Amino acid sequence: MNFRDTLNIGKNGHLQIGGVDCVDLAKKYSTPLFVMDEAYIRAVARAFKNTVETTYGYGGVAYASKAFSCKAIYQVMKEEDMNIDVVSAGEIYTAICSGFDISRAYFHGNNKLVSELEFAISHDIGHIVVDNLEEVDLIDMIAAKNHVVQKVLIRTNPGVEAHTHSFIQTAKIDSKFGFSIKNGDAKQVIDKILTKQNVEFEGVHCHIGSQIFDKSAFALAVDVMTDFIAQLAKENIKVAVLNMGGGFGVHYSGDDPKFDIAQYCDYVATLTFKLNECIKSKGIDKPYLMIEPGRSIVGEAGITLYSVGAIKEIKGIKKYLSIDGGMTDNIRPALYDAQYDAIIANKADQKGEEVVTIAGKCCESGDIIVKDICLPKAERGDIVAVFTTGAYCYSMASNYNRNTIPPVVFVKDGKSAYAVKPQNFEDIVRNDVEVKYE
């Protein structure tokens, strides 16, 4: 765990987040429960923005909302003067409902539906990030119907391979995302955009992967992208915006670096220093820089609280602590073999004395949240806190086994409040109907 001012162990030995006792949170809201540290989210967002402003001076930060999307998080981003990146009409709709100015959104996706493009353009989406050739025709047609000229970036594939899990590595030439710079696909789509009356080419985008700690990968990507910008400039094609995506790694467990906010900003500084250098050495115009962090803003801000239920010991083999959640609220261990750290929140000041595996309640043998972790001796009713669950846990949650999706609570300055209310059984069956053939 990566403790901080707003995530620590209180004098009573209990875990605290946002100044609130986690045991009290479990009593008030029940478990499983997603808890988000609002002050930390705001602090990271501000730090990223400040780093772009002080080290580059011409750019912005877009929160990658696929990491965690609800009205409350968009309200926070609005108040922090952030842009957002969205990947579906559902995220666009949620942002609009929160009062967010959707003209500050970047719309991504390798297969945006026609209905999604129509919804986005009719609601004045700021930028669409083109990810396939056919999409150019669709955007042009829909924009013409809406009597607008739609600004676009193209998602490029720079061929930079970051050292990350192969399932979430996105910058290889063989990828469902983006246009390869190396084989000429990226230039081809730009040429097509330039023939359209209702599509305006604004710039280029890349994203080299997720959960990246090797900062040199970002510097290399900047070098490749500015080479491409210089190539385009020779043909009098102006790149006004350079969007370098996100992918900054966070601490989950084990040997993952334990960065503070200032150290996380080193990711951004690596980009900006390299970009400043490339602009000067290659003689290109200074583009507006956009970055799109998601996980690094909300990942460590979130924890999940569970109650311990059944405890099963297979003598000489393993001891299982079963919790009242599992893969329905955190699919990542089953999907990516993701690793997490955890403690017993009501025994946070006690030393570990037994190695256990934290198992979910779903009818799947792969429903394991944390394998072989040393914890204090656990009992039924103890509160387990799993760290760094703010990103891709609530957003990927499901009703598998007809379990309800846990609520989300925001905490700040010793207070707590719902950001997403709990589901009930009626929510689960709401869209079920009796089948009647006619």
N, C-alpha and C positions, 0 to 999 in steps of 0.2 A: 504494500500500500504506500501511496505517496502522500503523506500527511502535509497539512498546511494550516494557516490560521483558521480557516473555516471548515476544516476536517481534522478533528483531533480527539484525544481521549480526555474526558472531563475528570474532575476531582472525585467523582463517585465511581470511576472506573468504567463508565459507559462511553461508547462512541458517540460523538457529537458531529453534526453537520449543520452549517449555517447558524450555529449557536443553539441548536435544538437537540435534545437528547433523543437518540434513535429508538430507545426503548419506549419513550413517551410517544414518538411518532407511530410505532407499531401498535400501541394501545389505542391511540386516537383514530387511526385510519385503517387498522387491521393490516394483514399481510396476505400475499406478496404486495410490495409497495415500491414504486419507483420514486426516488427522492432526488431533486435537482437543486443544486446550490446556485441561486441566482446571482449572488455577489461575485462568485468565481467566474460565471459565464460572462458577466459584464466586464470584469477585470481583464480577461483574456481578449475579448473583442476590442476593448479600448487599447490594449497593448499592441495588438496587431495593426490597428489603424495608425497609432502613433509611430510605429516603426516604419510603415510605408511613408508617412508624411515627413519624418525626420531624416530618413536615409535615401529617399528618392524624390519626394516632393510633388509627385503627380500621379495619383492613383487612389485606389480604394480597396475595400475588403467586402467580399460577398460571402455570407454564411451559407454553407452547403446544407440545405435544410433536409436532405434525405437522411442525415444522421439522426435528426430528431425534429419532428414537425408537429406543431399544434399552435393554436391561436396565441397562446401565452408567449411562446418563443419568438414569434413574429413581432409581437408587441415590444418585446425586449430589443429586438434588432432595429425596429423603427426608432425607439428612444435612443439607441446608441448610434444612430445615423449610419447604419450598415446597409449594404446591398444584400440581395439573397440570390442563391442559385436554386432553381426548382426543376423537378424532373417529371412532373405529371400535372394534369389538370386538377387533380385533387389537392396537390400542394399549392397550386396557383389559387384555387378557390379558398383554401384555408387562409392563405395570406391576405387575400382580399377581404375576407370576413373579419380579420383582425384589424383592418384599417391600414394595412401596409400599402404603400404606393408601388403598384406592380410595374410601373415604368422603371423601377430600380431592380428588376429581376432579370436573370439570365436563365433561359429555358433550355435544358439539356435533354438528351435521350437519343438512342440509336434507332428507335422506331416510334417517333411521335405519331400518335394517331391523327387522322384527319380531323376528327372531332376535337382533339386537344389543341391542334394548331388553330382551328377556328375559334375556340374558346379563348386561347391566349391572345391572338391578334385582335379579336373583337373587344378585348379588355385592355388593350394598349400595353401589351408586354414590352419591356424595354428592348431586350435583345434575344434573339433565337440563335442557339449554337447549332449550326448545320452539321449533321452527322451522316448524311447519305445524299447521293446525287439527285435522286428523285425528289427529295425534300425541297430543293430549290424551286422546282416547278410548282409544287403545292403551295409554298409560302407566297410565291409571286401571284398565283391565282387567288388565294384567299385575301391577300393584302389588297389586290385590285378591287375585289368585291367590297372591301371595307374602306376603299378610297384612302389608303395609307401607303406609305413606303416603309417597309419593315427593315429595321437594322438587324444585321446578322454578323456573327463571327463564324468561322469554320473550325471544327475540332480537328486538329492535326495529330498525327502520330509521329513523334520525333525519333522513334526507334531507340530511346534510352530505356534500358531495363534496370529498374530499381530492384534492390534485393528485398523482396517481400514475398508473401504467400502467393503461390502461382495462381490461385483462384481469383485474386484481386489485383493481379498485375495487368495493367491495361495499355502499356505503351509499346509492346512488341508489334512488329509489322503485322503478324497474324493476330488481329484483335477485332472484336465486333465494334469497337469504338474508333472513330476518327478516320482521317485520310492520311495515308503515308506521304511524308515529304520525299523520301528517298526514291519512290517509284513514279513520282509525278502526279499522283492522284490529287494531292492538295492543290497544286497549281491548276489542274483541270477544273476543279469545282469553283475556284475563284474566277477563272475565265468565264464559266457559265453564269455565275452570279452577275458579273459585269455586263451581261447582255440583257438583264432583266430590268424592266421599268419600275417595278414595285418592290425591289429588294436592293438594299444598300449594304455593300461590303464595308464593314468597319474594322475588322481585325481577325486575329488568329488566337486559338485556344489550344492548350495541351494539358494533359494530366497524366503523370508518369506512374501512378500507382497509389497505394494506400499503406498506412502504418510504416512510413519510411523514416529511418534514423540517419541514413547516410546522406549528409547535406551535400556532398559532392555531386550526387545524382541531380539535384536541382540546378547546380551551377552548370553542369553539362547540358541539361535541357535548355537553359537560357542561351548557351552558346549556339546550340543547333537552331533554336527559334530565331535568334537574331541573324544568323546566316541566311535563313529563309526570308526574313524581312529585308535584308540587304539585296537578296536576289530579286525580290519583287520590286524593290525601289528602282533597280536598273531598267525595269519595264514600265516605270512610272505608275506603279500600283502602290498606293499609300496604305500603310497599316497604322491606323489611329489607335487601336487597342491591342495590347498584348495581355492575354489572360493565361496565367501560369497554373491555374487549378489549385489543388491542395495536396493532401496526402501526408501531412506532417504526423509523425508517430507520437503516441502517448504511452504512458506507463500502464501496463496491465498486470504484469507479474514478473517474477524471476529477475533476469538480467536486463530487462527493459530499463533504459535510463530514467532516473527520477528527476525530471526537469522542473524548475520553477517557471513562473511566467516569463521572466527575462530570458531564460534559456530557450523557451519555446520561440521567442522572437528572433533568435539566431537563425531559425529557418528562413524567416522573411529577410533578414539582413543579408544572408547568403545570396538570395535572389537579387536583391536590389544592388548590392555592391558589384555583383557580376554583370548585371544589366547596365549599370553606369559605365563599367569598363568596356563592355561590348559596344555601346552606343558611341563612345569616343573612338575606339580603335577601328570600327567598321564604318564610321561616318554616316550613321542612319539618324533619322529624326527620332526624337524622344517619344515613344508611345505612352499612352495612358496605361498604367499597370494595374491589373486586377488580380487578386488572389482569392481562392475559394476554400478556406478552411472550414471543416465541419466537425469531425471527430475531435480535433485539438481544442475546439471551443467548448463542446458539451461533454466529451467523453469522460474526463476525470471529474467533471462537475456532478456526475450522477452516481448514485449507489442504489442497490436493490436490497430491500429488507425481506427476509423470509422467517417463518417460524419452523423450528425443528419438530418433526413428527416422529415417525417410526425410526428406530435405531436397530440396525441389523449387523451382527458381527459373525463373520465366517471365520472361525478360529484358525489362526495360522495363515489366513489368506488376506482378508480385508474387512474393514468396518465401514458401513454405509450410514450416513446421516441423511435421512429423507426430509425434504423440505416441501412447503405447500405451493411451490411454483415449479419452474423448470424450463423445458424447451419452448413452452408457449410464451414465455416472457424473455427468454434468451436462447435463441436458436444457434448462436455463433459457435459454441463448443462443438455441436453436432455438425454444423455446416463447414466450419473452417479449422476445427480442432483448436479453437481459440483458448488461450490460457487466462485464468483469472486468479486474483488473490481475494481472500476473505478472512473475516474474524467473527467471533461471537460478540455481538455488540454489547451485551450485558455482562461480558467477562473480558472486555477489551484490554484491561490492564494485567490479565493473567497470562502466564507463560503456557505455551503449547506443551501438551504431555501425551498426545496420541495422534497417530496419523490416520486420517479418515478420508473418505470420498463423499462429496456432497452430491446427492442424487435427486433428480426431479421426480415428480409424481406421475408423469405421463407413461403410458403403456408402450414404451420404447426402451430397449436396453441401452441405446445411445444417449438417453436423456441424463447426462452427467454434466453438472455445472463446474465442479472443480475436482480434479483427481489428486489423491494422495497429498493432502495438506495437513500440517501439524497444528492442531487447535487444542485449547483447554478441553477437559472432559465435558462433553455435551450431554444435555438432558432434554427430554421433551419439553417444548415451550420456550427454549432458548431462542434468541433472535440472531440469525446469521445475517451479516452484512457482506455483500459482494461488491467489490470496488470497480470503478471505471465502466459503469453500465449506462452512462448517459447517451452514448451513441450506438445506434443500430440494435438496440434491445426493444424499447417501446415501438420504434418504427417498424420492426420486423415481427412484432408479436402477433399471435394467432389464437383462434378459438379451438385449436386441436383438442380432441377428446371432449369438445364442448366445455372447455374451461373458460372462465371469464378472463379478459385482459385486465391486468392490474391498473389502478389509477396512478396518476402522476401528481406529486405534491412538490411545490416550490417552497424553499426555505430561505429566509434572509433575516439577519439581525434578531435571531431568537424567535421568529414567528414562522408560521407555516400556513399554507392554503392550497386548495386543489387547483391544479392547472388542467387536469383531465379527470373528470369524475369516474367513479368505478362503474364497470358494467354490471348488469344483473342478468338473471336467466331470461327475462323478457327480451333484453337486447339480443340475446343469442338466437331466439326463435322468431324475432320480429319479422323477418322476411320469408319465413317458412309459410307455405300455403298448402292446402289440400289439393291434390292433383285431380282435376276434372277435365276429361277429354270431351271435346265437342265434335 
